[in-house]
Amino acid sequence: MSNSYCYFENRECKYYPCHKGIEEMNCLFCYCPMYTYENCPGNPKIKEKDGRNIKDCTDCIFPHKAENYSAVNEFLKKNRKNI
């Protein structure tokens, strides 16, 4: 896949690849915009640390798959938080 408005891959990033198990990684969502949502469509794990629940997205590749670009945007539109 080539770089476009919905896909960008930065193989020169010192953290690339930041997730294992994916050949083409969409780096547009390097920091997942769904991290703060409990009901995101990815597959995060919840870990307890110091009595708090922490969302661990280490094994989640949902926002990094090119075919999920539209799903991420639709999720954010439907679940947008008022800041």
Residue pairs with C-beta under 8 A, 6 or more apart in sequence:
1 7
1 9
1 24
1 66
3 9
6 26
6 28
6 66
6 69
6 70
7 26
7 28
7 66
7 69
8 26
8 27
8 28
9 24
9 25
9 26
9 27
10 16
10 27
13 27
13 30
16 25
16 27
17 25
18 25
18 30
18 64
19 25
19 58
19 59
19 60
19 61
19 64
21 61
22 61
22 64
22 65
24 66
25 61
25 64
26 63
26 64
26 65
26 66
26 68
26 69
27 64
28 69
29 63
29 64
29 72
32 40
32 42
32 57
32 60
32 63
33 63
33 72
33 76
34 40
34 41
34 42
34 63
34 72
34 75
34 76
35 55
35 57
36 81
37 75
37 79
38 55
39 79
40 62
40 75
41 62
41 68
41 71
41 72
41 75
42 57
42 60
42 61
42 62
42 63
43 59
43 60
43 62
44 55
44 56
44 57
44 60
45 55
45 56
45 58
45 59
46 53
46 54
46 55
46 56
47 53
47 54
47 56
48 54
62 68
62 71
62 72
63 72
